[in-house]
Amino acid sequence: MEQLRFLTPENIEQIRIDFGTPTFVYDEDTLRTNAKSVLNFPNAFGLYPRYAMKSAPTGAILRIFNSEGLGIDASSEFEVERAVRAGYGTESISMSTQEFPENFRYWVQDGVHVNLCSLNQIHKFGIWGKGESIGLRFNPGMGSGGTNRTNVGGPSSSFGIWKEDLEEAKKLCEHYHLKVNRIHTHIGSGSDPEVWQKVAGMSLDIVRKFPTVKSLNLGGGYKVARMPGEQATDLQEIGTPVRKLFEDFEKETGRKLKLEIEPGTYLLAHACSLVTTVQDVTSTGPSGYRFLKLNAGMTEILRPSLYGAQHPIVIIPEDSQAKPKENIEQVVVGHCCESGDLLTPAPNEPESLAPRLLPKGEIGDSCIIEGVGAYCSSMSAKNYNSFPEAAEVLKKSDGSLSLIRKRQTFEQIIENEVAP
Ligand SMILES: *Cc1c(COP(=O)(O)O)cnc(C)c1O
């Protein structure tokens, strides 16, 4: 049976009373432990790990990683600004964007590093930035991901400069006198270790073509095991052969490359639980389903609706003295008027219901969704059905619970509306 990861029944009681539900609860100990294991990633000639902040950009989380010594991978200028406001120095921020900001030059002058991710981005940068140092993001022609929606390498992916445009990219950089000091590849979330190593080799081949490159950034994409039976990536196991590739590269070329990695999921996935309340129970009869309706849903966690992603679900009876409930098959749904608002889809099939064996839930019980640190709070269907954004709380290392983001108010939902 699925179990609570770091919350205690007493924590849940306190959250219901002090903060209400739904509330995301992040665990400081898990965040710090994960940061330390990322800082221990095998490397030959130096390592700089960055946090891919799009997975969970709340300031309190950024400050914890800053104090552990991680840099930042930002995917928009707004993320850069958020990191700076949370106390990051611009020199520790690297920006790789799908939409290159118009005012990139202000950030670059301030010390932010950029990875140019398309030929057009090289043009845009080059017209302004003669003589500047830059990074280039390539699509090495191969990808990997938990589903085709999290795969961001290969011919079906728009991310990065296509491998066959390498010569053109190089010519453009020469034309604009840009100094390429970093190569970047990131091929997807939930990558297989074998694919990851293969892409590391392909990325080194790209580095060979750029003699000025000093560091190789291999992105993120390390798998975590949210559900029983899933296989997590072991960073030591995946990194050791890559260290060897860097050493061989040095023997062959004399170049000591620095390694950069930028995990999001790995750092965050297990570091957060969503505390919700079962607010209704319905049934469609003996040949149908028993539905548990939460006071949360796609407004907090979109991944099941989007990818058919699986998250552990734990039911805690409202009456703590009650004897353990029998396990029965139930479908857990969200609070939006939307059939896709489903927390128990079939794996990788967001359209299909997959009833789950859970203790029989009743109205008023707590329902905890586990493994929601990455791409949940930051990627929700915010304000759909006009539900306010959930609160966020940090469980600190001393065990206390502290608010880090207030629940949105009704006024905030409509504050930008104006009468015509
Ligand atoms: C999203 C992203 C990451 C993080 O990916 P995870 O799968 O969360 O580790 C790293 N690098 C870039 C460029 C990204 O867009």
Ligand as a Chemical Component Dictionary entry (heavy atoms), coordinates in Angstrom:
data_LIG
# 
_chem_comp.id                   LIG 
_chem_comp.type                 NON-POLYMER 
_chem_comp.pdbx_formal_charge   0 
_chem_comp.three_letter_code    LIG 
# 
loop_
_chem_comp_atom.comp_id 
_chem_comp_atom.atom_id 
_chem_comp_atom.alt_atom_id 
_chem_comp_atom.type_symbol 
_chem_comp_atom.charge 
_chem_comp_atom.model_Cartn_x 
_chem_comp_atom.model_Cartn_y 
_chem_comp_atom.model_Cartn_z 
_chem_comp_atom.pdbx_ordinal 
LIG C1 C1 C 0 13.059 21.248 -17.814 1  
LIG C2 C2 C 0 14.515 21.315 -18.061 2  
LIG C3 C3 C 0 15.413 20.655 -17.209 3  
LIG C4 C4 C 0 14.983 19.784 -16.061 4  
LIG O1 O1 O 0 14.447 18.568 -16.463 5  
LIG P1 P1 P 0 14.035 17.473 -15.362 6  
LIG O2 O2 O 0 13.474 16.373 -16.163 7  
LIG O3 O3 O 0 13.032 18.109 -14.482 8  
LIG O4 O4 O 0 15.262 17.079 -14.639 9  
LIG C5 C5 C 0 16.770 20.837 -17.451 10 
LIG N1 N1 N 0 17.203 21.581 -18.491 11 
LIG C6 C6 C 0 16.357 22.217 -19.334 12 
LIG C7 C7 C 0 16.907 23.034 -20.438 13 
LIG C8 C8 C 0 15.001 22.090 -19.154 14 
LIG O5 O5 O 0 14.168 22.709 -19.999 15 
# 
loop_
_chem_comp_bond.comp_id 
_chem_comp_bond.atom_id_1 
_chem_comp_bond.atom_id_2 
_chem_comp_bond.value_order 
_chem_comp_bond.pdbx_ordinal 
LIG C1 C2 SING 1  
LIG C2 C3 SING 2  
LIG C2 C8 DOUB 3  
LIG C3 C4 SING 4  
LIG C3 C5 DOUB 5  
LIG C4 O1 SING 6  
LIG O1 P1 SING 7  
LIG P1 O2 DOUB 8  
LIG P1 O3 SING 9  
LIG P1 O4 SING 10 
LIG C5 N1 SING 11 
LIG N1 C6 DOUB 12 
LIG C6 C7 SING 13 
LIG C6 C8 SING 14 
LIG C8 O5 SING 15 
# 
